[in-house]
Amino acid sequence: MKTVFLFPGQGSQRAGMLKELPLNDPAVAEIFGIAEKVLGVSVYTLDTEERLTSTVYVQLCLLIIGVVSAKRLLAKGIKADYVAGHSVGAFAAAVVAEVLSFEQALRLVHKRGMLMEQAYPKGYGMAAMVGFSATRLQAYIQEHNAAHPEVYLSNINTADQQVVAGEIESLNSLIITLQKAGIRKAQLLNVSVPSHCPLLDDVSVALAKQLAPLQLSEPQIPYASNHNGRLLKTAEAIKTDLWKSVAATVRWYDATTLLYELGARIFIEMAPSGVLSKMAGSTFPEAQVIELEETNIDTVVWLWNNYQHEQN
């Protein structure tokens, strides 16, 4: 029974999430120490309500908590057969796969966040759409774009859950149209930039330049790609995915479906858990899906060992 570590992206954050981590845990102390040395500030200043209105701090916090979560589980003996990170979660996945060092990832994510925020400081965002297939939704987007500022299909998360990016006013107009058409859910997300679409082409190019001179290591754990939904097994392919996916549709449904076809039956979402777990649970009802919250890490370990025992 193979195990996937899932690393969430923007929209999963919550104020105080780093403050919940136990400093007496070696993994927490190690990662916090590196983060404070690189960023020059206390980790506990990063996850305030005010700071999390900025995509820069959201992305930094998600990287830190994602890597800490995985390291704590690995230290407890849980084995990851695959890693998959949604959006900025891909950088945490690359660290756990040992392609990037945590320090490299931290510097890259800091730059990524600043580039994204500077590109679209206000007036843009993303909206979640639930109830239509990607093909059906794309038809509505095409019709909408003929008369409004363009919006883009940015995430294909499940068979009937997608995310659209663009100008807020244009997204609101599309939401009204889709609600009239009978979509189950359509609402703006707590995301301040239009990620994973051509609006961020310049950011993608700039990030590629940041990654180009870095010496990356070959992955010790296979990594699921954001931009093409395939399994990546070389450092060069993962490097490309990290910069290219900023301006390309996240094909999460394709990636996780492939992992399931390859034998993944345990999906563990790193903190802050919830979003990716719901996607996995609805897409793979026969799989075991576990949400990691820092208060129940021993329960997660017990469940994982129990599932492995049942399989054997």
Phi, psi and omega in degrees: 000107185277152186242138175245133169267123179256134182241115185287160178248197184299144185107340179269345187296155172211148180299138176082007186294329178283330181292342180281346184282138182282117182294341180281357177276130183303322180294320179294313181299318181297308184291319178298319180298316179294317181299317182290326177293316183287316186273338178076016178221163176294137177304327184288355175267356187273330191252030176284161178304317182293313182296326184283005168280350179258131178297333179300310183286326176301312183294320177298314181296319180293323175297311183299309184289329178294314179294317178300314180303311182294318181297323178294320179291317179299322179293336179272000176099002177285135183252129176263125176272334178215156171234145179214122180243132181272119179059238181297340175300341178297330180290321175295319178299320180293326177293314182292330175283356178070025176278314176251149166282160178298321180296317176301314181297320181298315180294320180293317181293323176300313179295316179303312181297317181294318178298318181293318181292321179291329181292319182220079184292336179199161174086000181231160179181207184217156180224140178269138180233123182233128174126344177245152173288163179299321180296315180294317180296320180299326178295319178292322179296317180299316179294318179299316185293342178291339185233359183223165171306138188299138169241164189223146174285110188256330179225134168247098191268319176218184181298332182226026177225117181230171175231141181241142182238151177157200177293140182302314182297320178292321177298318179298322178295318178296320179301316179299316178299315182291324177297320177294331180278353176098015177298146184291322182207136176209114183205154177292147179261163177277062182225132190260003180226154180273079186285160170059046176205169184301344177300338181253023178303317181296323178294319179300315179296317180296321179291324177300321179293325177293323183280331189309312184280353185285139174269110181259158180261155178292141185294137175270346177226131178302142190240130180274128184286145173282313193275341177231000175070017182255170177269126183253135185233012177230153180297322182295319179294322179290321176304314179298317181298322184295324179269326186288325185290345178301325184243014180239152179302133175280117182261063184296319181298316178297317183295312183289327177296320176298316179298320178297317179297333179274005174108003178291126179230354175237120178245117179247118179269127177291160177293150355282117190277160173141304187294306183290330177297317179296320178298312181295319181297321180284328183278324184234075184298340180270354180275162174265119183245126185236132174263126177267114167246144191297345179278347186233033183299323179293327176294320178298316179298316179298315180298316181297314179298322180294318179295320179295320179296317179299321181295323181280000000 
